[in-house]
């Protein structure tokens, strides 16, 4: 209850525009927000933009949050909608340049160093990018945040059964592609 | 949040793979400052008068027209492999890596490329890659609708990549077949078997080392 009370105080502080409370809320949720953005977009600079935009929206809208519902669900819903909005905008505006944006990546680290270092993570991450936006988000919420079907449904506004069937569809697609990529014949590896 | 979080019972290999590959990451340290800057910019923004809104609309239309024109031009304009490769060296595969196939077997990669593109990865000699070469894998890039193959490999532990493209209209840098080379500091490019090739090295002094992929017993001399 101490944690719950602290969170309540932090939220109330944010609703009154207290900068310390905003910082405390940010510190508590920054990794979760960034992780969703990064795993959804597959790109660290996009994820930074998405996380920044999401937090600005969170602080702007926190006055509308009512304590009788789950704060995490409310917060995740803003992050998810920010990701979806960004995805829609990118699809609409100059898709031709996406290939080039993907080629011109962050120059801070050398190419193959990172490739070797993140081999496993990148294999899954690159497959995730092939899923439709909503399926991809369900997979991210499930495996990055460890949320239940009910929690994912609450965030996305979907019935529990729909979440289960879409996750199942994503599993089948990923299993097929991952199996091919890894050269696995059976499932028990 | 509900208590019924995630993973009940035995996880399948796929679930383990996904949970490991999609594990949470740590936010960048400067994120808070970015939010402060973004938030304060938003706070300072005054209400937009109608005349400004109209001007903004006109500007958007003008920029949109410019982008549309640029896209049309960009779709036709040649883009040489040297430009692409330099961009690749300067930071292609970010944290999310993105090789489509990971294998140390050159012939497996060659077959995969044949199956997934119109390109054929031809090596100049029939010799197997030498002991200093370790092939990592390959990726097919789609640039303006054309396939470009990227083969990533290490030579003596240093990073190299071979790029191959086939669309002469879009990628033409050398007009005739044969080993007509052009070199920059970190890049060697040539045309062979009706395809464009380029080798790039992450370090300037390694550029010629990349040639041992196809010529393991020869010292490249240009």
Interface residues (C-beta under 8 A of the other chain):
Chain A: X23 X26 X30 X31 X32 X33 X34 X35 X38 X39 X42 X43 X44 X48 X51 X52 X53 X55 X56 X59 X60 X70 X72 X73 X94 X96 X99 X100 X103 X104 X105 X106 X107 X108 X109 X110 X111 X112 X113 X114 X115 X116 X118 X119 X120 X121 X122 X123 X124 X125 X126 X128 X129 X139 X140 X142 X143 X144 X145 X146 X147 X148 X150 X151 X171 X174 X175 X178 X181 X187 X188 X189
Chain B: X1 X2 X4 X5 X6 X7 X12 X13 X14 X15 X17 X18 X19 X20 X21 X22 X23 X24 X25 X26 X27 X28 X31 X32 X34 X35 X38 X39 X42 X67 X71 X74 X75 X84 X87 X88 X89 X90 X91 X92 X93 X94 X95 X96 X97 X98 X99 X100 X101 X102 X136 X141 X142 X143 X144 X152 X154 X159 X161 X202
